Amino acid sequence: ELELEKFITHHLPFSEINTAFDLMLSGQGIRCIINMQ
């Protein structure tokens, strides 16, 4: 069983979704959580 919480590197608002993709593509982020509110 994998503990996925260990792989969450960033929590970002929806307005910063492009930043989340940039972080993941650059290797700085493994898993970004987007807050839809």
C-alpha positions in Angstrom: 0.0 0.0 0.0 1.4 3.4 -1.0 1.0 6.4 1.3 0.3 9.0 -1.4 0.4 11.9 1.1 4.2 11.5 1.2 4.3 12.5 -2.5 2.3 15.7 -2.2 4.8 18.5 -2.6 2.5 21.6 -3.1 -1.0 22.9 -2.4 -2.0 25.6 -4.8 -5.3 27.5 -5.6 -6.9 26.9 -8.9 -5.7 30.4 -10.1 -2.2 29.0 -10.0 -2.8 25.8 -12.0 -0.2 26.8 -14.6 2.4 27.1 -11.8 1.5 23.6 -10.7 2.1 22.2 -14.2 5.4 24.1 -14.4 6.5 22.7 -11.0 5.8 19.1 -12.1 7.4 19.5 -15.6 10.5 21.0 -14.1 10.8 18.2 -11.5 10.3 20.5 -8.5 6.9 19.1 -7.8 5.9 15.4 -7.6 2.2 15.9 -6.9 0.4 19.2 -6.7 -3.0 19.5 -5.0 -5.3 22.1 -6.6 -7.8 23.8 -4.3 -10.9 24.5 -6.4 -12.3 27.1 -4.1 
